[in-house]
Amino acid sequence: MNFNRKDLSDDQLRHIYIELLRPRLIEEKMLVLLRQGKIAKWFSGIGQEAIAVGCGLGLDKDEYILPMHRNLGVFTTRQIPLHRLFAQWQGKPGGFTNGRDRSFHFGTQEFKIIGMISHLGPQLGVADGIALGNLLKKNNQVTAVFSGDGGSSEGDFHESLNVAAVWDLPVIFVVENNGYGLSTPSREQFRMKQFIDKGIGYGMEAVQVDGNNILETYRTFKRIAESIRANPRPVLLECLTFRMRGHEEASGTKYVPQELFDEWGKKDPLNNYENFLLKEKIIDEAFIALNRREIKQEIEKNL
Ligand SMILES: Cc1ncc(C[n+]2csc(CCOP(=O)(O)OP(=O)(O)O)c2C)c(N)n1
């Protein structure tokens, strides 16, 4: 994986590293809590973190993001206090839905995150509505909404992209193309080669990015957001990645060939970025150990 730092300072590169590390360590802890029966279910984003983190860092804090079930990095980059997230997932008071929900189906106006709609596709239309409001208010804000490759087979995907194109709505439609919609592989889901090819049909700019390369995702979100603020329009952003665990923890991964895990394991977003920073001497082993320790302490303190 090639990383190009361009104009990013050492401090910025280190900050991005910590933002990428945090959701990974939170997830590892949640997987332990799941085994202990302290949370009911978990949708893992391990291996896909660079997309949510790149989005959270690339947009302004007052711009709406509509994440999905694998986008923990959106919540952590918005600096939501961890005790509130942990309370939410454990169905405790102090979360965002007063114990009524224990998954990723929650939002928070305070942090400009709209809760995922379980039916997947409909949330793209909600992003259109927010973007229309922004357009009418002329506030130059961008909205980012996530869909999986599987979710894109729902009719709402077409309707939402089409109207956004026709009305020049300032939305980034993020497609996390991870090759599977639950157990259905892409080849049984659609015939096109890549999502950016859909851009032509909608008359919409479409950009493809290595979704595991944090500098690429961050920079692409930032660049597209700046461009949309100046010139309101939708952009389709296809992020190529892979789901390294099951759809959710109970459903297993028997249907995924081992070669795919081997291939994508080598493209792990955190390991690759860490190795790049080590090689460039921007961080050292002591920095890694310190930050891992600090984040783990932060997690324990907030449980
Ligand atoms: C209408 C509807 N069908 C099925 C589901 C169950 N479901 C939730 S997520 C999901 C898989 C979606 O796959 P994809 O969009 O590729 O996202 P990924 O899980 O790969 O991140 C399914 C089948 C649902 N929530 N709503």
The ligand as a MOL file (V3000), in Angstrom:
LIG
                    3D

  0  0  0     0  0            999 V3000
M  V30 BEGIN CTAB
M  V30 COUNTS 26 27 0 0 0
M  V30 BEGIN ATOM
M  V30 1 C -34.6870 -4.4090 3.8020 0
M  V30 2 C -33.6640 -5.1410 4.6160 0
M  V30 3 N -33.2240 -6.3370 4.2250 0
M  V30 4 C -32.3120 -7.0010 4.9450 0
M  V30 5 C -31.8180 -6.4570 6.1020 0
M  V30 6 C -30.8260 -7.2150 6.9570 0
M  V30 7 N -29.4970 -6.6810 6.6910 0 CHG=1
M  V30 8 C -28.9570 -5.7140 7.4550 0
M  V30 9 S -27.4380 -5.2650 6.9040 0
M  V30 10 C -27.5040 -6.4050 5.6590 0
M  V30 11 C -26.3690 -6.5630 4.7200 0
M  V30 12 C -26.1140 -5.3430 3.9520 0
M  V30 13 O -25.0040 -5.5400 3.1330 0
M  V30 14 P -24.1950 -4.3080 2.6200 0
M  V30 15 O -25.1260 -3.2220 2.2440 0
M  V30 16 O -23.2510 -4.7950 1.5830 0
M  V30 17 O -23.3980 -3.7970 3.9050 0
M  V30 18 P -22.2920 -4.5760 4.7610 0
M  V30 19 O -23.0410 -5.3500 5.8100 0
M  V30 20 O -21.5050 -5.4350 3.8300 0
M  V30 21 O -21.4540 -3.5270 5.3910 0
M  V30 22 C -28.6890 -7.1030 5.6760 0
M  V30 23 C -29.0450 -8.1720 4.7300 0
M  V30 24 C -32.2910 -5.1890 6.4780 0
M  V30 25 N -31.7980 -4.5970 7.5700 0
M  V30 26 N -33.1860 -4.5530 5.7390 0
M  V30 END ATOM
M  V30 BEGIN BOND
M  V30 1 1 1 2
M  V30 2 1 2 3
M  V30 3 2 2 26
M  V30 4 2 3 4
M  V30 5 1 4 5
M  V30 6 1 5 6
M  V30 7 2 5 24
M  V30 8 1 6 7
M  V30 9 2 7 8
M  V30 10 1 7 22
M  V30 11 1 8 9
M  V30 12 1 9 10
M  V30 13 1 10 11
M  V30 14 2 10 22
M  V30 15 1 11 12
M  V30 16 1 12 13
M  V30 17 1 13 14
M  V30 18 2 14 15
M  V30 19 1 14 16
M  V30 20 1 14 17
M  V30 21 1 17 18
M  V30 22 2 18 19
M  V30 23 1 18 20
M  V30 24 1 18 21
M  V30 25 1 22 23
M  V30 26 1 24 25
M  V30 27 1 24 26
M  V30 END BOND
M  V30 END CTAB
M  END
